[in-house]
Structure formats: C-alpha cells, structure tokens
Amino acid sequence: MYDKIVDILCAIKEDQPELRPLLSPATDLNNHIGLDSLQMIQFMLKVEDQLNVVIDYDQFDYEHLQSIDTFMTFLKSCQTQDQSMYEDVQK
C-alpha cells in the first residue's frame, strides 16, 4: 500500500525523481508534499481507484494526513468498514 501511495503522490506532483527519495512513512502529507486543493482531490480519488477502497469522508479528518503511515491506517479502517457493510448486505 505504501508504494502505491508514493506512486500516486509522485504522479500528481509530476516530479518523481526529486520527490520519491524524500518520502517515508513519516512524511507529512499536509506540510511536506505541498499538494494544492486540486491535487489533494486528485490524490484522494486516485487512492480510492487504485487501492480499491471507499474513503469514508464522514470519518475523514485532516489529521489523517499527518503522515503517510497515519493515512494508511485510516485507509485500512475504511477497508474494514467497507467489508463489514458488505457482509451485512449479504445476510
């Protein structure tokens, strides 16, 4: 998951060679990457599409972007919620 998020960030920022070595799980998505509002929307949509996850925007908070690791934890919770909703529908 980390590699895909890094790939998405590099594609959106369009400076892959310079950005990739600067990224780590602790990288602050709010302050270190410098995504403008349009890039942030593109990022979220690509994450949903490429990672096959539905982001729960009711639960989403700006603090989930404190680091790539924090964002991945949030995404995993979305996948868990998504799976439990699917199981409820199947019953």
Backbone as a chain_set.jsonl record, in Angstrom:
{"seq": "MYDKIVDILCAIKEDQPELRPLLSPATDLNNHIGLDSLQMIQFMLKVEDQLNVVIDYDQFDYEHLQSIDTFMTFLKSCQTQDQSMYEDVQK", "coords": {"N": [[0.823, -1.192, 0.0], [1.938, 1.236, 0.773], [3.849, 1.761, -1.266], [2.174, 2.15, -3.492], [0.803, 4.461, -2.728], [2.914, 6.279, -2.635], [3.623, 6.208, -5.35], [1.311, 7.355, -6.461], [1.39, 9.928, -5.307], [3.78, 10.925, -6.427], [3.133, 10.904, -9.135], [1.06, 12.782, -9.21], [2.372, 15.083, -8.339], [4.186, 15.334, -10.332], [6.987, 15.307, -10.278], [8.647, 12.99, -10.018], [11.419, 11.906, -9.848], [12.703, 13.687, -8.057], [11.02, 13.832, -5.825], [10.408, 11.222, -4.813], [12.71, 10.069, -3.282], [12.543, 11.607, -1.016], [10.355, 10.861, 0.411], [8.804, 9.076, 3.082], [7.354, 6.725, 5.439], [6.749, 8.448, 7.522], [6.346, 10.917, 6.398], [4.767, 14.027, 6.245], [1.727, 14.6, 4.895], [0.275, 16.911, 4.694], [2.009, 19.14, 5.085], [4.614, 18.636, 4.035], [4.542, 17.666, 1.399], [3.12, 19.429, -0.193], [0.651, 19.615, -1.619], [-1.783, 21.194, -3.584], [-5.252, 22.286, -3.408], [-6.672, 21.132, -5.586], [-4.881, 19.112, -6.376], [-4.978, 17.585, -4.059], [-7.582, 16.594, -4.112], [-7.408, 15.074, -6.466], [-5.504, 13.232, -5.574], [-6.919, 11.866, -3.502], [-9.019, 10.714, -4.975], [-7.597, 9.066, -6.764], [-6.366, 7.354, -4.953], [-8.602, 6.001, -3.92], [-9.449, 4.73, -6.291], [-7.157, 3.24, -7.24], [-6.422, 1.705, -5.047], [-8.657, 0.36, -4.481], [-10.546, 1.13, -2.463], [-13.074, 2.583, -0.445], [-13.286, 5.725, 0.637], [-14.338, 6.898, 3.696], [-15.762, 9.743, 4.021], [-17.174, 10.967, 6.007], [-15.935, 10.156, 8.286], [-13.389, 10.937, 7.815], [-10.649, 13.058, 8.559], [-8.62, 15.978, 8.701], [-6.38, 15.406, 10.199], [-5.728, 12.829, 9.554], [-3.942, 13.012, 7.574], [-1.482, 13.505, 8.602], [0.727, 11.926, 8.347], [2.09, 9.592, 5.975], [1.895, 7.032, 6.952], [-0.109, 7.319, 8.948], [-2.244, 7.954, 7.283], [-2.435, 5.557, 5.832], [-3.248, 3.838, 7.874], [-5.775, 4.906, 8.391], [-6.975, 4.336, 5.899], [-6.991, 1.55, 5.986], [-8.841, 1.161, 8.016], [-11.084, 2.061, 6.706], [-11.33, 0.095, 4.75], [-11.959, -2.072, 6.366], [-14.417, -1.264, 7.438], [-15.846, -1.092, 5.073], [-15.827, -3.776, 4.265], [-17.298, -4.943, 6.389], [-19.766, -3.735, 5.978], [-20.442, -4.846, 3.527], [-20.698, -7.53, 4.281], [-22.892, -7.31, 5.992], [-24.914, -6.705, 4.159], [-25.016, -9.07, 2.741], [-26.262, -10.801, 4.49]], "CA": [[0.0, 0.0, 0.0], [2.83, 2.402, 0.85], [4.429, 2.012, -2.59], [1.145, 2.703, -4.376], [0.554, 5.845, -2.301], [4.072, 7.052, -3.105], [3.475, 6.324, -6.808], [0.236, 8.321, -6.722], [1.898, 11.267, -4.953], [4.78, 11.327, -7.421], [2.436, 11.175, -10.393], [0.318, 14.032, -9.066], [3.33, 16.192, -8.226], [4.925, 15.36, -11.596], [8.445, 15.381, -10.136], [9.007, 11.703, -9.44], [12.804, 11.672, -9.43], [13.088, 14.52, -6.921], [10.144, 13.632, -4.676], [10.425, 9.854, -4.274], [13.666, 9.806, -2.196], [12.213, 12.418, 0.157], [9.18, 10.312, 1.07], [8.922, 7.967, 4.027], [6.072, 6.56, 6.126], [6.522, 9.568, 8.443], [6.177, 12.16, 5.65], [3.534, 14.764, 6.5], [1.048, 14.873, 3.626], [-0.214, 18.291, 4.716], [3.028, 20.187, 5.074], [5.859, 18.325, 3.334], [4.356, 17.351, -0.014], [2.7, 20.655, -0.869], [-0.459, 19.431, -2.543], [-2.808, 22.232, -3.54], [-6.568, 21.68, -3.206], [-6.993, 20.278, -6.729], [-4.024, 17.926, -6.28], [-5.467, 16.767, -2.94], [-8.761, 15.888, -4.616], [-6.897, 14.048, -7.383], [-4.861, 12.212, -4.744], [-7.93, 11.057, -2.82], [-9.734, 9.927, -5.981], [-6.688, 8.021, -7.259], [-6.206, 6.369, -3.87], [-9.799, 5.157, -3.931], [-9.468, 3.94, -7.51], [-6.043, 2.307, -7.369], [-6.343, 0.808, -3.89], [-9.982, -0.263, -4.328], [-11.069, 1.434, -1.143], [-14.025, 3.682, -0.4], [-12.935, 6.581, 1.775], [-15.494, 7.379, 4.446], [-15.488, 11.162, 4.236], [-17.782, 11.366, 7.275], [-14.944, 9.848, 9.319], [-12.103, 11.507, 7.427], [-10.265, 14.315, 9.191], [-7.336, 16.488, 8.232], [-5.306, 14.768, 10.971], [-5.364, 11.564, 8.904], [-2.886, 13.314, 6.609], [-0.275, 13.875, 9.349], [1.829, 11.137, 7.785], [1.638, 8.54, 5.067], [1.54, 5.912, 7.812], [-1.416, 7.626, 9.538], [-3.215, 7.845, 6.2], [-2.611, 4.135, 5.543], [-4.053, 3.295, 8.971], [-7.147, 5.331, 8.118], [-7.47, 3.577, 4.754], [-7.263, 0.18, 6.437], [-10.1, 1.19, 8.76], [-12.14, 2.188, 5.686], [-11.493, -1.224, 4.137], [-12.632, -2.91, 7.355], [-15.814, -0.825, 7.464], [-16.413, -1.467, 3.78], [-16.033, -5.223, 4.307], [-18.385, -5.277, 7.307], [-21.01, -3.307, 5.328], [-20.709, -5.855, 2.513], [-21.162, -8.727, 4.972], [-24.247, -7.044, 6.472], [-25.809, -6.772, 2.995], [-25.114, -10.466, 2.349], [-27.062, -11.548, 5.473]], "C": [[0.871, 1.26, 0.0], [3.38, 2.756, -0.535], [3.414, 2.623, -3.547], [0.848, 4.156, -4.007], [1.686, 6.743, -2.772], [3.989, 7.251, -4.618], [2.424, 7.376, -7.17], [0.722, 9.74, -6.435], [2.881, 11.774, -6.001], [4.127, 11.661, -8.755], [1.697, 12.505, -10.33], [1.259, 15.23, -9.021], [4.195, 16.342, -9.477], [6.421, 15.629, -11.447], [8.938, 14.143, -9.418], [10.457, 11.592, -9.009], [13.208, 12.476, -8.191], [12.29, 14.2, -5.663], [10.322, 12.266, -4.012], [11.44, 9.639, -3.142], [13.374, 10.589, -0.911], [11.065, 11.836, 0.971], [9.53, 9.141, 1.979], [7.554, 7.792, 4.682], [5.742, 7.729, 7.071], [6.285, 10.901, 7.726], [4.792, 12.752, 5.887], [2.902, 15.143, 5.162], [0.544, 16.31, 3.557], [0.89, 19.287, 4.426], [4.263, 19.894, 4.235], [5.704, 18.11, 1.838], [3.921, 18.589, -0.796], [1.628, 20.457, -1.921], [-1.413, 20.617, -2.43], [-4.168, 21.532, -3.472], [-6.964, 20.756, -4.362], [-6.162, 18.993, -6.699], [-4.487, 17.006, -5.15], [-6.694, 15.965, -3.38], [-8.334, 14.77, -5.565], [-6.273, 12.896, -6.599], [-5.898, 11.288, -4.121], [-8.674, 10.164, -3.823], [-8.866, 8.792, -6.527], [-6.456, 6.95, -6.207], [-7.412, 5.433, -3.861], [-9.788, 4.209, -5.13], [-8.385, 2.865, -7.527], [-5.912, 1.332, -6.206], [-7.674, 0.104, -3.62], [-10.535, -0.103, -2.925], [-12.064, 2.582, -1.283], [-13.705, 4.492, 0.853], [-14.217, 7.093, 2.41], [-15.226, 8.834, 4.822], [-16.191, 11.708, 5.478], [-16.806, 11.15, 8.426], [-13.59, 10.509, 9.052], [-11.88, 12.852, 8.101], [-8.884, 14.703, 8.678], [-6.165, 15.825, 8.959], [-4.885, 13.425, 10.381], [-4.265, 11.754, 7.867], [-1.586, 13.725, 7.296], [0.949, 13.117, 8.871], [1.246, 10.114, 6.82], [1.18, 7.336, 5.881], [0.161, 6.114, 8.453], [-2.518, 7.479, 8.494], [-3.473, 6.379, 5.853], [-3.454, 3.463, 6.623], [-5.517, 3.649, 8.774], [-7.745, 4.525, 6.965], [-7.81, 2.143, 5.145], [-8.559, 0.127, 7.224], [-11.28, 1.337, 7.798], [-12.403, 0.84, 5.03], [-12.249, -2.159, 5.074], [-14.113, -2.559, 7.416], [-16.528, -1.243, 6.189], [-16.733, -2.955, 3.755], [-17.193, -5.588, 5.212], [-19.738, -4.841, 6.723], [-21.418, -4.34, 4.282], [-21.27, -7.123, 3.162], [-22.576, -8.539, 5.504], [-25.274, -7.156, 5.342], [-26.039, -8.227, 2.594], [-26.03, -11.271, 3.287], [-28.533, -11.475, 5.182]], "O": [[0.568, 2.231, -0.694], [3.375, 3.923, -0.926], [3.752, 3.513, -4.327], [0.662, 4.991, -4.892], [1.443, 7.848, -3.256], [4.256, 8.346, -5.113], [2.629, 8.185, -8.075], [0.49, 10.65, -7.231], [2.81, 12.933, -6.413], [4.536, 12.608, -9.427], [1.709, 13.269, -11.295], [0.967, 16.274, -9.605], [4.86, 17.363, -9.657], [7.057, 16.122, -12.379], [9.56, 14.222, -8.358], [10.707, 11.204, -7.868], [13.979, 11.987, -7.365], [12.819, 14.286, -4.555], [10.379, 12.172, -2.786], [11.069, 9.07, -2.116], [13.901, 10.264, 0.153], [10.825, 12.267, 2.099], [10.417, 8.338, 1.689], [6.676, 8.635, 4.495], [4.573, 7.962, 7.379], [6.045, 11.914, 8.383], [3.777, 12.069, 5.747], [3.475, 15.915, 4.392], [0.403, 16.864, 2.466], [0.717, 20.186, 3.602], [4.907, 20.831, 3.763], [6.646, 18.349, 1.082], [4.321, 18.767, -1.946], [1.684, 21.06, -2.992], [-1.808, 21.003, -1.33], [-4.223, 20.302, -3.477], [-7.541, 19.695, -4.124], [-6.683, 17.91, -6.965], [-4.399, 15.784, -5.27], [-6.818, 14.786, -3.05], [-8.84, 13.651, -5.478], [-6.487, 11.728, -6.922], [-5.772, 10.066, -4.201], [-8.927, 8.993, -3.543], [-9.354, 7.68, -6.728], [-6.361, 5.767, -6.535], [-7.256, 4.213, -3.802], [-10.085, 3.022, -4.991], [-8.674, 1.7, -7.801], [-5.35, 0.249, -6.366], [-7.804, -0.651, -2.656], [-10.94, -1.073, -2.284], [-11.907, 3.448, -2.144], [-13.836, 4.006, 1.977], [-15.076, 7.656, 1.731], [-14.55, 9.118, 5.811], [-15.849, 12.79, 5.954], [-16.842, 11.872, 9.422], [-12.756, 10.625, 9.949], [-12.79, 13.675, 8.202], [-8.091, 13.852, 8.276], [-5.078, 15.697, 8.395], [-3.796, 12.935, 10.679], [-3.72, 10.782, 7.344], [-0.68, 14.24, 6.641], [2.074, 13.606, 8.977], [0.052, 9.815, 6.856], [0.188, 6.694, 5.538], [-0.645, 5.185, 8.495], [-3.591, 6.947, 8.781], [-4.617, 5.999, 5.607], [-4.285, 2.609, 6.317], [-6.398, 2.811, 8.963], [-8.891, 4.082, 7.044], [-8.807, 1.589, 4.682], [-9.305, -0.846, 7.117], [-12.357, 0.797, 8.051], [-13.553, 0.478, 4.782], [-13.085, -2.946, 4.63], [-14.966, -3.446, 7.442], [-17.673, -1.693, 6.224], [-17.795, -3.354, 3.277], [-17.998, -6.45, 4.86], [-20.748, -5.506, 6.951], [-22.597, -4.673, 4.16], [-22.214, -7.719, 2.643], [-23.377, -9.473, 5.482], [-26.381, -7.649, 5.556], [-27.133, -8.583, 2.156], [-26.523, -12.328, 2.895], [-29.337, -12.051, 5.916]]}, "num_chains": 1, "name": "protein.A"}
